[in-house]
Protein backbone atom coordinates (compact mmCIF):
# COMPACT_ATOMS: atom_id res chain seq x y z
CA UNK A 1 0.00 0.00 0.00
CA UNK A 2 2.63 2.62 0.85
CA UNK A 3 4.15 2.29 -2.61
CA UNK A 4 0.95 3.03 -4.53
CA UNK A 5 0.91 6.79 -3.93
CA UNK A 6 4.55 6.98 -5.00
CA UNK A 7 3.78 5.19 -8.27
CA UNK A 8 0.75 7.45 -8.80
CA UNK A 9 2.76 10.58 -8.11
CA UNK A 10 5.53 9.49 -10.45
CA UNK A 11 3.05 8.73 -13.21
CA UNK A 12 1.37 12.08 -12.63
CA UNK A 13 4.70 13.85 -12.85
CA UNK A 14 5.52 12.18 -16.15
CA UNK A 15 2.06 12.98 -17.53
CA UNK A 16 2.33 16.60 -16.40
CA UNK A 17 5.77 16.93 -17.97
CA UNK A 18 4.47 15.44 -21.21
CA UNK A 19 1.57 17.91 -21.33
CA UNK A 20 3.95 20.76 -20.62
CA UNK A 21 6.25 19.71 -23.46
CA UNK A 22 3.41 19.47 -25.94
CA UNK A 23 2.17 22.93 -25.07
CA UNK A 24 5.53 24.66 -25.55
CA UNK A 25 5.55 27.08 -28.50
CA UNK A 26 7.26 25.97 -31.70
CA UNK A 27 10.92 26.91 -31.93
CA UNK A 28 11.48 30.33 -33.43
CA UNK A 29 13.14 30.68 -36.83
CA UNK A 30 16.92 30.98 -36.70
CA UNK A 31 16.91 33.85 -39.20
CA UNK A 32 14.26 36.37 -40.25
CA UNK A 33 14.34 38.02 -43.66
CA UNK A 34 12.42 41.28 -43.99
CA UNK A 35 11.67 41.42 -47.71
CA UNK A 36 10.43 44.73 -49.07
CA UNK A 37 8.77 46.06 -52.20
CA UNK A 38 7.15 49.31 -53.26
CA UNK A 39 3.80 48.04 -54.53
CA UNK A 40 0.58 46.75 -52.89
CA UNK A 41 0.42 43.28 -51.35
CA UNK A 42 -1.65 41.90 -54.23
CA UNK A 43 0.73 43.23 -56.92
CA UNK A 44 3.06 41.03 -58.93
CA UNK A 45 5.79 41.78 -56.36
CA UNK A 46 3.54 40.64 -53.54
CA UNK A 47 2.57 37.47 -55.37
CA UNK A 48 6.21 36.67 -56.15
CA UNK A 49 7.06 37.36 -52.53
CA UNK A 50 4.39 35.00 -51.24
CA UNK A 51 5.67 32.16 -53.42
CA UNK A 52 9.26 32.78 -52.32
CA UNK A 53 8.21 32.98 -48.67
CA UNK A 54 6.37 29.68 -48.82
CA UNK A 55 9.24 27.89 -50.52
CA UNK A 56 12.02 29.41 -48.41
CA UNK A 57 10.29 28.51 -45.17
CA UNK A 58 9.44 25.02 -46.45
CA UNK A 59 12.88 24.25 -47.85
CA UNK A 60 14.66 25.43 -44.67
CA UNK A 61 12.22 23.58 -42.39
CA UNK A 62 11.16 26.85 -40.83
CA UNK A 63 14.64 27.94 -39.79
CA UNK A 64 14.33 30.95 -42.12
CA UNK A 65 11.25 33.13 -41.79
CA UNK A 66 10.37 35.60 -44.55
CA UNK A 67 8.32 38.64 -43.61
CA UNK A 68 6.90 40.57 -46.56
CA UNK A 69 6.93 44.36 -46.24
CA UNK A 70 4.90 46.03 -48.97
CA UNK A 71 4.30 49.63 -49.91
CA UNK A 72 7.76 51.07 -49.13
CA UNK A 73 7.52 50.12 -45.44
CA UNK A 74 11.25 49.48 -45.07
CA UNK A 75 12.64 51.43 -48.03
CA UNK A 76 11.80 52.65 -51.52
CA UNK A 77 12.97 51.24 -54.84
CA UNK A 78 15.26 54.23 -55.31
CA UNK A 79 16.93 53.76 -51.91
CA UNK A 80 16.76 50.02 -51.26
CA UNK A 81 19.82 48.99 -53.26
CA UNK A 82 22.07 51.31 -51.28
CA UNK A 83 20.42 50.14 -48.07
CA UNK A 84 21.26 46.53 -48.95
CA UNK A 85 24.86 47.54 -49.60
CA UNK A 86 24.91 49.05 -46.12
CA UNK A 87 23.21 45.98 -44.65
CA UNK A 88 20.23 47.91 -43.26
CA UNK A 89 17.71 46.12 -45.52
CA UNK A 90 17.68 42.31 -45.86
CA UNK A 91 16.04 42.00 -49.26
CA UNK A 92 13.99 43.92 -51.81
CA UNK A 93 12.32 43.55 -55.18
CA UNK A 94 13.75 46.29 -57.43
CA UNK A 95 12.88 46.89 -61.07
CA UNK A 96 16.05 46.39 -63.10
CA UNK A 97 16.12 49.99 -64.38
CA UNK A 98 16.29 51.26 -60.79
CA UNK A 99 19.43 49.18 -60.19
CA UNK A 100 21.35 50.85 -63.02
CA UNK A 101 22.24 54.05 -61.10
CA UNK A 102 24.08 51.81 -58.63
CA UNK A 103 25.45 49.32 -61.16
CA UNK A 104 25.40 50.64 -64.75
CA UNK A 105 25.99 47.24 -66.36
CA UNK A 106 22.38 46.32 -65.49
CA UNK A 107 21.35 48.66 -68.29
CA UNK A 108 22.07 45.90 -70.81
CA UNK A 109 18.72 44.41 -69.73
CA UNK A 110 17.02 47.82 -70.00
CA UNK A 111 18.01 48.68 -73.57
CA UNK A 112 14.93 49.11 -75.78
CA UNK A 113 14.02 46.06 -77.87
CA UNK A 114 17.18 44.21 -76.74
CA UNK A 115 15.17 41.01 -76.31
CA UNK A 116 13.56 39.62 -79.44
CA UNK A 117 10.89 37.63 -77.64
CA UNK A 118 10.17 35.79 -74.37
CA UNK A 119 12.20 32.74 -75.39
CA UNK A 120 15.22 34.95 -76.05
CA UNK A 121 14.83 36.61 -72.67
CA UNK A 122 14.61 33.28 -70.87
CA UNK A 123 17.72 31.96 -72.62
CA UNK A 124 19.60 35.02 -71.40
CA UNK A 125 18.51 35.11 -67.75
CA UNK A 126 18.52 31.32 -67.26
CA UNK A 127 21.84 30.73 -68.99
CA UNK A 128 25.47 31.76 -68.74
CA UNK A 129 24.74 35.44 -69.30
CA UNK A 130 22.28 35.55 -66.40
CA UNK A 131 24.81 33.88 -64.10
CA UNK A 132 27.53 36.26 -65.27
CA UNK A 133 25.30 39.23 -64.37
CA UNK A 134 24.63 37.75 -60.91
CA UNK A 135 28.32 37.09 -60.27
CA UNK A 136 29.50 40.49 -61.51
CA UNK A 137 26.83 42.36 -59.54
CA UNK A 138 27.77 40.60 -56.31
CA UNK A 139 31.50 41.13 -56.88
CA UNK A 140 31.08 44.82 -57.72
CA UNK A 141 28.41 45.86 -55.20
CA UNK A 142 28.18 43.05 -52.57
CA UNK A 143 24.43 42.73 -53.29
CA UNK A 144 23.12 39.28 -54.26
CA UNK A 145 20.70 38.83 -57.16
CA UNK A 146 18.74 35.75 -56.09
CA UNK A 147 16.31 35.56 -59.01
CA UNK A 148 15.48 37.61 -62.10
CA UNK A 149 11.85 36.72 -61.44
CA UNK A 150 9.03 37.21 -63.90
CA UNK A 151 9.45 39.56 -66.84
CA UNK A 152 6.73 41.66 -68.43
CA UNK A 153 6.76 44.03 -71.33
CA UNK A 154 6.19 47.63 -70.35
CA UNK A 155 3.07 49.13 -71.89
CA UNK A 156 2.76 52.87 -72.51
CA UNK A 157 -0.26 54.93 -71.47
CA UNK A 158 -1.19 58.61 -71.56
CA UNK A 159 -4.01 61.05 -70.94
CA UNK A 160 -3.68 63.13 -74.14
CA UNK A 161 -4.24 61.07 -77.30
CA UNK A 162 -4.08 57.64 -78.91
CA UNK A 163 -0.70 56.64 -80.32
CA UNK A 164 -0.87 55.17 -83.82
CA UNK A 165 2.56 56.23 -85.12
CA UNK A 166 5.77 57.43 -83.52
CA UNK A 167 4.87 60.96 -84.63
CA UNK A 168 2.00 60.86 -82.13
CA UNK A 169 4.57 60.76 -79.30
CA UNK A 170 5.79 64.24 -80.21
CA UNK A 171 5.87 66.59 -77.25
CA UNK A 172 4.23 64.27 -74.71
CA UNK A 173 5.57 64.75 -71.19
CA UNK A 174 6.40 61.20 -70.17
CA UNK A 175 7.34 60.17 -66.67
CA UNK A 176 10.40 57.92 -66.75
CA UNK A 177 12.50 56.38 -63.97
CA UNK A 178 15.79 58.07 -63.23
CA UNK A 179 17.53 55.88 -65.78
CA UNK A 180 19.67 57.23 -68.62
CA UNK A 181 18.69 54.55 -71.13
CA UNK A 182 14.98 55.11 -70.60
CA UNK A 183 15.36 58.89 -70.81
CA UNK A 184 17.30 58.58 -74.09
CA UNK A 185 14.75 56.12 -75.48
CA UNK A 186 11.77 58.40 -75.02
CA UNK A 187 13.75 61.32 -76.42
CA UNK A 188 14.42 59.17 -79.49
CA UNK A 189 10.69 58.46 -79.71
CA UNK A 190 10.02 62.22 -79.82
CA UNK A 191 8.59 62.63 -76.31
CA UNK A 192 9.75 64.87 -73.46
CA UNK A 193 10.90 62.55 -70.66
CA UNK A 194 10.43 63.72 -67.08
CA UNK A 195 12.55 61.68 -64.61
CA UNK A 196 10.63 60.99 -61.41
CA UNK A 197 11.01 58.57 -58.52
CA UNK A 198 8.37 55.87 -58.37
CA UNK A 199 6.99 57.29 -55.12
CA UNK A 200 6.18 60.57 -56.92
CA UNK A 201 4.69 58.99 -60.02
CA UNK A 202 1.04 58.28 -59.09
CA UNK A 203 0.47 61.86 -57.95
CA UNK A 204 2.23 63.31 -61.03
CA UNK A 205 -0.01 61.26 -63.31
CA UNK A 206 -3.21 62.04 -61.46
CA UNK A 207 -2.54 65.78 -61.33
CA UNK A 208 -1.50 65.86 -65.02
CA UNK A 209 1.98 67.08 -64.12
CA UNK A 210 3.02 64.52 -66.71
CA UNK A 211 0.97 63.24 -69.64
CA UNK A 212 1.80 59.56 -69.36
CA UNK A 213 4.28 56.84 -68.48
CA UNK A 214 4.94 53.15 -68.95
CA UNK A 215 4.82 50.13 -66.65
CA UNK A 216 4.54 46.39 -66.72
CA UNK A 217 0.97 45.70 -67.81
CA UNK A 218 -0.16 44.32 -64.47
CA UNK A 219 1.03 47.46 -62.67
CA UNK A 220 -1.29 49.64 -64.74
CA UNK A 221 -4.16 47.66 -63.28
CA UNK A 222 -2.70 47.15 -59.79
CA UNK A 223 -2.08 50.89 -59.37
CA UNK A 224 -5.45 51.80 -60.96
CA UNK A 225 -3.83 54.11 -63.50
CA UNK A 226 -6.65 53.27 -65.90
CA UNK A 227 -8.88 55.53 -63.80
CA UNK A 228 -7.18 58.67 -65.15
CA UNK A 229 -5.08 57.51 -68.13
CA UNK A 230 -7.49 56.72 -70.99
CA UNK A 231 -5.01 55.66 -73.72
CA UNK A 232 -3.18 52.30 -73.61
CA UNK A 233 -0.41 51.76 -76.17
CA UNK A 234 1.18 48.36 -76.85
CA UNK A 235 4.81 49.14 -77.70
CA UNK A 236 6.66 46.35 -75.85
CA UNK A 237 9.73 48.61 -75.96
CA UNK A 238 11.19 47.65 -72.59
CA UNK A 239 11.14 44.40 -70.66
CA UNK A 240 10.16 45.00 -67.05
CA UNK A 241 12.06 42.66 -64.74
CA UNK A 242 11.71 42.86 -60.97
CA UNK A 243 14.58 40.79 -59.60
CA UNK A 244 14.79 39.59 -56.01
CA UNK A 245 17.87 40.96 -54.25
CA UNK A 246 19.39 40.26 -50.85
CA UNK A 247 22.09 41.98 -48.83
CA UNK A 248 25.45 40.33 -48.23
CA UNK A 249 24.86 40.79 -44.52
CA UNK A 250 21.68 38.71 -44.70
CA UNK A 251 23.25 36.01 -46.87
CA UNK A 252 26.19 35.70 -44.47
CA UNK A 253 23.78 35.23 -41.55
CA UNK A 254 22.68 31.93 -43.12
CA UNK A 255 24.31 28.56 -42.68
CA UNK A 256 25.62 26.87 -45.82
CA UNK A 257 22.53 24.65 -45.89
CA UNK A 258 20.15 27.58 -45.37
CA UNK A 259 21.88 29.59 -48.10
CA UNK A 260 21.56 26.70 -50.54
CA UNK A 261 17.86 26.31 -49.80
CA UNK A 262 17.12 30.06 -49.98
CA UNK A 263 18.76 30.19 -53.42
CA UNK A 264 16.76 27.13 -54.47
CA UNK A 265 13.57 28.77 -53.22
CA UNK A 266 14.35 31.94 -55.19
CA UNK A 267 14.97 29.97 -58.40
CA UNK A 268 11.82 27.88 -58.02
CA UNK A 269 9.68 30.88 -57.07
CA UNK A 270 10.94 32.81 -60.09
CA UNK A 271 10.07 29.98 -62.46
CA UNK A 272 6.62 29.48 -60.92
CA UNK A 273 5.85 33.20 -61.05
CA UNK A 274 7.08 33.44 -64.63
CA UNK A 275 4.76 30.62 -65.66
CA UNK A 276 1.84 32.40 -64.03
CA UNK A 277 2.37 35.76 -65.71
CA UNK A 278 3.08 34.43 -69.21
CA UNK A 279 -0.60 33.91 -69.86
CA UNK A 280 -1.76 37.00 -68.00
CA UNK A 281 -0.48 39.91 -70.09
CA UNK A 282 -3.07 39.69 -72.88
CA UNK A 283 -5.80 38.98 -70.35
CA UNK A 284 -4.91 42.13 -68.41
CA UNK A 285 -4.69 44.21 -71.59
CA UNK A 286 -8.16 43.01 -72.52
CA UNK A 287 -9.43 43.87 -69.03
CA UNK A 288 -7.93 47.37 -69.25
CA UNK A 289 -9.56 47.90 -72.65
CA UNK A 290 -12.96 46.71 -71.47
CA UNK A 291 -13.66 46.97 -67.77
CA UNK A 292 -10.86 49.51 -67.31
CA UNK A 293 -12.27 51.70 -70.08
CA UNK A 294 -8.93 52.38 -71.81
CA UNK A 295 -8.70 52.82 -75.59
CA UNK A 296 -5.98 50.43 -76.77
CA UNK A 297 -3.81 50.92 -79.86
CA UNK A 298 -1.07 48.73 -81.34
CA UNK A 299 1.17 50.96 -83.49
CA UNK A 300 3.48 49.58 -86.13
CA UNK A 301 6.79 49.18 -84.27
CA UNK A 302 9.18 49.63 -87.19
CA UNK A 303 9.96 53.30 -86.53
CA UNK A 304 10.23 52.69 -82.77
CA UNK A 305 12.65 49.78 -83.29
CA UNK A 306 14.78 51.85 -85.67
CA UNK A 307 15.02 54.64 -83.08
CA UNK A 308 15.79 52.07 -80.38
CA UNK A 309 18.69 50.61 -82.34
CA UNK A 310 20.33 54.03 -82.41
CA UNK A 311 19.95 54.19 -78.61
CA UNK A 312 21.43 50.70 -78.23
CA UNK A 313 24.49 51.62 -80.27
CA UNK A 314 24.93 54.96 -78.53
CA UNK A 315 25.08 53.35 -75.09
CA UNK A 316 27.29 50.53 -76.30
CA UNK A 317 29.78 53.12 -77.58
CA UNK A 318 29.54 55.17 -74.39
CA UNK A 319 29.67 52.49 -71.69
CA UNK A 320 32.83 50.70 -72.66
CA UNK A 321 34.14 47.24 -73.45
CA UNK A 322 32.30 45.21 -70.77
CA UNK A 323 28.96 46.70 -71.79
CA UNK A 324 29.61 46.14 -75.51
CA UNK A 325 30.65 42.54 -74.91
CA UNK A 326 27.54 41.77 -72.87
CA UNK A 327 25.24 43.41 -75.44
CA UNK A 328 26.85 41.31 -78.16
CA UNK A 329 26.42 38.12 -76.12
CA UNK A 330 22.71 38.94 -75.66
CA UNK A 331 22.30 39.57 -79.39
CA UNK A 332 24.02 36.30 -80.27
CA UNK A 333 21.71 34.41 -77.92
CA UNK A 334 18.76 35.53 -80.04
CA UNK A 335 20.05 33.55 -83.00
N, C-alpha and C positions, 0 to 999 in steps of 0.2 A: 503493500500500500504506500509506504513513504516514497517509493520511486516514481509512482504515477504522476504526481504533480510536476516532478522534475522533467519527465518525458514530455508532458503537455506544454510546459513552459518553453522547453527547447524547440518543440515543433512550432509553437506560436512565434518564437523569435525568428525562426527560419522563414515562416510564412510572411511575417511583418517585413523582414528584410527583402524578400522577393517582391512584395507589393511596392516597397519603396523604390527598388531598382527599376521596376517597370514604369513608375510614374516620373522618373527623372526626365528632364527635357533632352531632346536629341542634341548630340554634340554640335557645337557651332562650327561653321565653315572655317577652315584654316586661313583663307584669304577671301577678301571681298573686293570685287571690281565694280567701281562706280562708272557706268558707261553712259556717256552723254550724247545728245543730238539736239539740233535746233528746231525740230519740227514737232507736230502733235504726236501723241502716243499711237494713234491709228494710221500714221503716215507710213511710207515705205521704210523709213528708218526704224520706226517703232516695230514694224512687223519683222524686219531683219533682226532687230535686237531681241525680240521675243524668241525667235528660232535659235539664235546663238546662245541665249541664256539657258534655254531648255537643254540644249546639247552640251554646253560647257558644264552645267551642274550634273547632268547625267553621266558624262564621260569621266568626270573627276570624282564620282561617288559623293557629291555634295561637299567636297573639301574646298571648292571654289564657288562662291556665291556671286552672281551677277545682278546688280541693281541698276535698272534702267532709269535714266534721268533725262526726261524730255524737255523741250521748250526752253533751252538755254539755261537750265537750272544751275549747272556747274561751270559753264563757259559758253562762248559763242563760237560759231564756225571760224570766225576771223581770228579768234584768240586761242582756240583750243590746241592748235599744233604747238605753239610756243609753250603753252602750259604743260603739254606732255613732255617737251624737251626739259622743262624745269622739274618735272616729276610731281606737279601739283594736281594733275588730272590723270586718272588711270587709263581711260580710253574714250574715244569719240568717233562718231561717224562724220567725216568731212568730205564734201564734194571735192573731186580731184582738182578743179580749178582754184579752190581756196587753199590748196597745199602749195601751189606754184610760187607764191611770194616767199615761202620759206625754203623751197627746194625747186628751183626753176626747171630741172629736168622733167618734172611731172607734166610740164606743158606739152610733151610729145603726145600725151593722151588727150589733150585739150584741142589740138590743132583741128580746124574745121575740115570735115570730110576725110579725116585721116584713116578712118575705118570704112572699108567698102560695104560691109554688111555684118550681121550678128555673128556669123561663123568666123569671119576674119577677126573680129574683136575677141571671141573666145579663144581662138588659136594664140593670140597675142598674150592675153592675161593668164591663160592656163599653161603656157609653155615656157620656154627658156627666157623669152623677153620679160614676161611677168615676173619670173624669179629674179632676173637681173635687176629689175626696178626695185623689188623688195630689198634685195641685198644692198644695192647702192644707197637707197634711202636710209636704211638703218646705219650703214657705215658713215654716211655724211651727216646725219642729224640726230642719231640715237633712237629715233622713233621707229616702231615696228609696224609694218603694214601686214595685218593678219589675213585680210581677204579683200579682193577688189569688189566683191559683192555683186549685186545686180546692176545692170547697165541699161539705161533708157535713153532714147533720143530726146533731145530738148526740142520742145515745140515753142514757136513764137506766138505771141498774142499782143493785141494793142486795142486802144479805145478810139482810134481815129478813122481807120478805113480798112477794107479788105486788101490783101496783098495777092496780086495775080502775076506780077512781074517784079524784077528787082527794082525797077524804076519807082514802084509804089513805096519802097522803103525810104525814098528821098526825104530827108529832113526830120524823120521821126526821132523823138527823144526816147532813147531806149536804155532802160536800166541794165547795166552789166555788172558782174562781180568785179572786184578790183584785180583784174587779171589782164595782162598786156595782150595776150593772144586774142582774148574775147573782145577787147576794145578795138584792136586792129581789124578784126573780122567784121564787126558791124560798121566800122568806117569804110571798109572795102565794099560793103553792101549798100553804102550811100546814106546810112542813118547817122544820127548824132548820139554816140554812146555817152551815158552818164554813169560813172562808176559809183556804186553804192554798196554798203555792207548789207548782208541779208536782213539784219534786224531792222534796217530802215526801209526795206523794199515795200512791204505791204502798205504802209502809210503813203509812200511816194506814189504808188499806183492808184490808190483810192482817192487821193487828193489831186490827181492829174499833174503832179509835179513832173512825172515822166509819162510818156504816151504808151509805153509797153515794155515787155521784157520777154525772157524765155526761161523755161524750166522743164524738167522731166515731166512728161504728160500727167502722171499721177499727182504731182505737186500742184498743178493748176486746179485740180479738183479738191485735193486735201486742204489747200489754203483758201478755197472758195474765190479764186480770182475771177471766175466766170461771172460773178455777180456784178462786176464793174468793168470787165474787159470783153467787149462783145465779139472781137474778131480773133479766130484761131487760125494759125497758119502752119501747115505741115512742111517744114524745111529740112528737118533731120540733119542740121548743120553741125551740131555738137553731140557727142555722146556724154550723157550725164552718169558718171560713176560716183558712188558714195562709199569709198572703201572704209573698212573697219581698222582703226589704228589703236595702238596701245603704247604706253610709255615704257621706256627701258626700266624705270624703277619698278613698275608693276610686274613686268616680265621676270625681273630678277628676284622678285618676292616669291616666285613659284618654284616648287621642286622640279627636277628634270621630268618626272612623270606628269606632273600637273601641266607643265609647259607644253609637253607633247600633246596632251589631250585638249588643251585650250586651242592650240593650232589646228588640231583635227576638227574641233567643233566649229572653228571659224571657216575652214574649208567646206565642211559639209553644209553649214548654214548658208554660205554664199551660193553653193550649187542649188540648194533647195529653193532659196529666194529667187534666184535667176529663173528657175523653171516656172515658178509662179507668175512672174511678171511678163514672161515672153508672150503669153496669150492675152495679157491684160491691156496692152497699149491701144490696140484698135477698139477694144470694148470701151475704154475710157474716152477715147476721142469721140466715139459715137454717142456716149452719154453726154459729153460736153456740148455736142452739136444738137442734141435733142432736149433732154431734161435741163441741161445747163444753159440752153438758149444761145449758144455761140454760133456765129456764122463761120463755117470752116471752108478754107480754100487750100488747094494743093498746087502751088505754082510750079512751072517747069523749072528744074533745078540747074539747068545748064549754065546760065549766067552766074548763079551763086557759086557753083563748083569752080568755074573759071576764076572768079575773084578769090575764092578760098585757096586755090593753088598758088596764087601770087603771095598770099599770106604765109602759107607753108614754107615757100622758098625763102621769103624774107627772114623768117625766124630761124630757119636752118643756117642761113648765112651769118646771122647775128650771134647765135648762141654758141657756136664753136663746134669742135670736132666730136665731142661726146654726143651732143644733141643730133648732129648730122648723121652719125653712125646709127643711133637708135631709130631715127626717122626712117633711114634706109632699111633697117632690119624689119620694121613694121610694114613698110611697103612691099618688101620681098615676101613676107608672110601671106600677103593677099593673093599671091600667084598660085 
